[in-house]
């Protein structure tokens, strides 16, 4: 892997992969947090405890758009590299990058149902 373009491609692919995973993690956290809050309300827990859990929920909700924005930017950068380095099309790094980009596109176009606060 002496070609510096392959190294750049691997790095950019890793960034997109990490950001997509981070976004999924925050979305799962929001879902779990909503369930936890509802459970606390159903159990009649102290209002202070419920407010604290709602603060945690809000923090997670704020992170999703940030992850989305960074994922869009990183995906666009990776797309440009793939377009400009067509001669690497047969390399493993290029093929991996295409797969990661496809997976990221799914995350980018996924419904934001998780963002609705109940």
C-alpha positions, 0 to 999 in steps of 0.5 A: 500500500505504497500509494498515498491515495489508498491510505487517504481512501482508507482513512476517509472510509473509516471516518464515514464508517465511524460517523454512521455507527455513532449516529446509530448509537445515539438513535438507539440511546434516544429510544432507550431513554424514552422507554426509561422515562416512560417507565419512571413515569409509570412507576411514579418516580420522583419528578427530579429523577424524571427531569434528569432522565429528560435532560439526558434524552435532550443531550442525545437528541442534540447529538443526532443532527450533529452526527448527521451533518458530519456524516453528510460532509464525510460522505461527500468527501469520500464520494469525491475521492471515489470519483476522482480515483477511478483507476483504483476501482479494482483495489480492496480499499476502493471496494470497501469504500463503496460498501461503506458509502452505501451503508452511510447513504442508508443512514443519511436517508433514514426517517427521523422518527427517533427525533420526535419527542413524546 
